[in-house]
C-alpha cells in the first residue's frame, strides 16, 4: 500500500492541470452541479425537447422583451443591471426562457457564460454554495480549490473581478444560496431562476421578473408545433382542453404533446379524456399547479414500452443525479446498447433531459414521479438490487481507472455482488481521469448509499478505487468526506488492512488541505494499527506521514526521527521506493536549515532510487530539488540545468503544480545571482501556474518576494 508515499504532504501531491477541465472557451463538466463554460453559449436544451425555444415561437415574446428592458436599465440612459431574478411555479419554463435569452446576448459576454443547477427543489437537497463555487473555479482554471467556503468565495471574486461573463443560477432555493455565487466585478450578469421570488436579493441590487402561465393561444401553438397543424385544426376544442388541463405549464404541455406525437392516429380528445380521468392520481404534487404535471406524467408513463418503463422506475429509485448508458445498463442488468435505446425513448418522451454528450437527468418533478412509480410498481428487493448493481458498476469502473492511473496503489481486493461485465467507458489514462472527474458526484452518492445500507466492503472499496481522483485533482472536500465514510466502513467490516489504507490515504488529504493536526491524529492511529498487525511496511508509511506533519508544524527534530525510523524499517523489509521518498523530505529539511551539501546527498540518492523503481514523476521531483541544492551550494550552472531538465518532465506530464515549483526555484536561483529580470520572469510564470493549482502558494510566493 503506497498511498502515503504517493502524497504524504502537499509538496508530494502532483498538481497537474485537469485533462478535461472546462474553460470559458467551451468545454463542459457534468455532475451533480452541471457547470457549462462556453464562450457566448448558455447550456443548450436537448434538440429533441419540445419546449418553446424556436426563434418564431411567440408565446414568450413579452417575457423576453421584459428581460431585455431589465438588463438595459429600463431606458437608454439607465445603467445595465447585473443581477436579475426570474421566478415562477414549477414547470413554467423558467430555464428554457432564460437559456434562450442568454444565447441572444452572446456578444455581450466575450469571456463566456457559466451555468449551475442549484437543485433548489431536489429531493436530495439544494446544492451548497461551496459545491458550486468549486465547480465554477475549476471551470475558470483554478485547479486546486480551497476547502474553506470563505476562501472559495474570495478566490471566485478575484477570478471574476474584471471578467465580462454571464452566470445562470438555475433552480435556486434561497437568496443566501445565491449571494456567495455573485461575481466580483461590475461587467458581468447573473440571472437566477427559482420557484420562489427571492426578494431578499433586492438588497443586492436585483431586478425581478415573474413568469406566468402560457395563455391559451400560446399553449395551443406549442401543441401545434409538436403534433402538427392538421391534428389541432381538426380538433380545436379538444386541443384547447388539453392545454387547459395542463394549466398553462409548458412542461405539462410538452409531455402531453410527446404522448400525442408518439400516437399519430390517436384523437386529441382521447388524451383530454385521459387527463381528466387521472386528475387525482398524484395528490402529493398538488402545489403550485404541479398536479397537472402529475397527470401528464402518468399519461406519458402509461404509453412507455416495457423496457423504458422499467428503466424509468429504476432510475427513479437511484440516489444519483445524472445518468448515462453505463448506469442505465447496470441498473437493469442490460447491455449498453439496450440502455442507450431506452434512454433515447425516455428523452423522446420528455421524461429525461438530455444535458450533454451521453448524459441525462430528471426534471425535479419528473424525478418525484419516477420515485413514486418505483415505489408503486417495483418490489423493495428489486429496487435494492438495482442500487447494488449500480454500486458494483461504479466500483468496477473506478477500479479499472485506478489500475490504469495508479497501478502501484491497487493492492486491496474487490468483492462484487453483481458483476456487470460492461466495458469500461475509457481506453487511455486521460479518459480514465476524465471519467472519474465527471462522475465524482455520483461516486460520492453511491458511496453514501452503500454505507447507509451496511454494504461496508463496497463502501471502503469505492473509496480506495477513487484514489487517483483525489491524488490528481485535489477535490479536498470530497477526499476527506469519502475517507471518513471509508474508515467507518472498513472498521465495521472488520478489515484491518483496509482500515490502515483509509487512515493513510485520508491523512494525506487532511494534510494537503492544511488540517495538519487532524492528519497527525489519523497517522498516529495508522501507526498503532500497523504495529498491532505487525505490518512493517505500513508502519513505515505512518512514520513518513507523521514526519511530514511534524515538519509542517515546525518540529524538525521530531520529523527527522520519524523519517529515519521509516527508512530503517523500509530498508529492512525491502521497500526502496519508500526510502527514496523519505530522503526527499529529509533533503528539503536540510535545505531549510541552510545545509545544501547535505541536501545534495539526500536528493541524489533519492533520485537514483526512484529511477530504479520506475517512478519518473517523483524522480523529477528529486531532480528539481537536487538542482536547487546545487545552485545554493555555488554550482549555479549545473543546478539550473537540472532544474530545467525536471521542468521539461513536469511540462510533458501536465504536472502544473510542479511546473510552478520548478519555475519558482529557478527564479530564486536567478535572484541570488543578481539577475532580477530573469528572476521576475520565472516568478511571473510560477504565479500564473499557482493561480490555477494552489492559491496558498500564490500567497506564499508573493509574501516571500516582498520580504526579500
Secondary structure, DSSP 8 states (H G I E B T S, - for coil): --HHHHHSSGGGS-----SS---TTT-EE-SSS-EEEETT------TT--SS-STT--TTHHHHHHHHHHHHTSSTTS---SEEEEE--TTS-HHHHHHHHHHTTGGG-TT-EEEEE--TT-TT----HHHHHHHHHHHTT-SS--SSHHHHHHHHHHHHTT---EEEEEEE--HHHHHTTS-SSTT-EEEEEESS--GGGGGGT-EEEE-----HHHHHHHHHHHH-HHHHHHTHHHHHHHHHHTTT-HHHHHHHHHHHHH-TTS-HHHHHHHHHHTTTTTGGG-STTHHHHHHHHHHHHHTS-HHHHHHHHHHHTSS-SEE-HHHHHHHHT--HHHHHHHHHHHHHTTSSEEEETTEEE--HHHHHHHHHHHHHHS-HHHHHHHHHHHHHHHHHHHHHHHHHH-GGG--S----SS------S-SSHHHHHHHHHHTHHHHHHHHHHHHHTT-HHHHHHHHHHTHHHHHHH--HHHHHHHHHHHHHHHHHHT-HHHHHHHHHHHHHHHHHTT-HHHHHHHHHHHHHHHHHHT-HHHHHHHHHHHHHHHHHTT-HHHHHHHHHHHHHHHHHHT-HHHHHHHHHHHHHHHHHTT-HHHHHHHHHHHHHHHHHTT-HHHHHHHHHHHHHHHHHTT-HHHHHHHHHHHHHHHHHHT-HHHHHHHHHHHHHHHHHTT-HHHHHHHHHHHHHHHHHH-HHHHHHHHHHHHH-
